[in-house]
Amino acid sequence: MKHFLFTSILVAAICLQDTFFKLEAQTTNAPPTAGPDIAPQKMVHPGGFSTEEDLERVRANVAAGREPWKSAWEALEKTGPGVDSQAHVAENLTNGYMTQDDGHATYVLTIKWVASGDPKYAQAAIRIIDTWVSTVKTAMAAGTMRNGIGGNQMANAAEILAHGFHGSAGWPTDKVTQAQRWFKEVLYPTVSTGKMRSANWGTSCLAGCMAMSVFCDDRTMFNDTVYAYENGFTNTTDGGCGVAQYIDDSGEDAESGRDQPHSQGGIAHLMEVAVMAFNQGVPSVMAYKDHRIVTGFEYTAKYNLGNDVPYHPFPDYSGKMIYPNGISSKNRGHFSFVYEMANYYFSKAGYDAPFVKQVCESPGYRPEGTSSDHTGLGTLLYSYDASVPAASAPSKN
């Protein structure tokens, strides 16, 4: 399988702070600029990366032994973490990889529960989240990007555990409430305020903000995240991560000239924001700027499939032109685990994305894997067949 776990490469972003993400003024910890009230009056649960219909489709098809769900589950079952997994925490968190790694663990365990129905997986995921909630008091020093990626995955796991299959995971209501409060008071401020929220750092924060808004059932957080998706974070001088700031109208993105893992990572987290908004009944986010997110995915998929695409130097958040030497071929053709979700939801929203579909159908891509950077597992979660049963096929919203 051609894939790339770009966790290790993203570490290099820290070394590039002085060039690509250099601050030119003081940032502020003020709340994000309030967005217009477009959140649903009653938020949908589960309504993060997956809806109840999605979850029930997965479990039914795995139980029936249907393909491709059967093979996708068998691959996931062999993947860590397991039911004995424990949290890795500190009261005053300074290592963002702890957030990211445990966030990924909770999500994978939760999807194992979704697919198999085995309550031990749900119990393990709940145990990790509860430990974080009872232990971690501060996380600002852990940084924005890793808290964004980890918070995104942990909040999506929490959303499924709290609401999936009508709450059958057995997470006590008081513990759910404590987790919601913890996300809002401890983790959300680390990604919604402060510095270092441009480019893929910022898109990671956006995805974390949206996932937490859904789990916390917070319409203000939801509206603020949509505003930032459209305009970037305006409560900082380096918040240029809005979809039209990161992706131009040709589909090229701010990191197309850097390398392909960062480019795929940046657009993936924007896509996750659009997907969660879509599942909340707000398709206008995916449609924003002539469905810019779809255009960005098609450009990146097309190039990584071996085709030529146009390129021009891209301005960063401060207007400086970066990566002037052309689109980067570094790791070209190594597909991150982001395309099945895009393929499913673009189709469900009525958008044609042939290159995204081609990636999913390329040899070795399926069943889609997972990494701590990208939840993936889309062959299991987002495959559908109009013949079994009718409700499993995506419907246009």
ABEGO torsion letter per residue (X at the ends): XBBBBAAAAAAAAAAAAAAAABBABBBBABBBBBBBBABBABBBOBABABBAAAAAAAAAAAAAGBOAAAAAAAAAAABOBBAABBBBBBABBABAAAAAAAAAAAAAAAAAAAAAGBAAAAAAAAAAAAAAAAABABAAAAEAAAAAAAAAAAAAAAAAAAABGGGAAGBBAAAAAAAAAAAAAAAAAAAABEBGABEAAAAAAAAAAAAAAAAAGBAAAAAAAAAAAAAEBAABABABABAAAABBAAGBBAAAAABAAAAAAAAAAAAAAAAAAAAAGBAAAAABGGGAAAAAAAAAAAAAAGBBBBBBBBBBAAGBBBGAAEBBABGBGBBBBAAAAAAAAAAAAGBBBAAAAAAAABBGAOBBBBBAABAEGAAAAABBBAAOBAAABBBBX
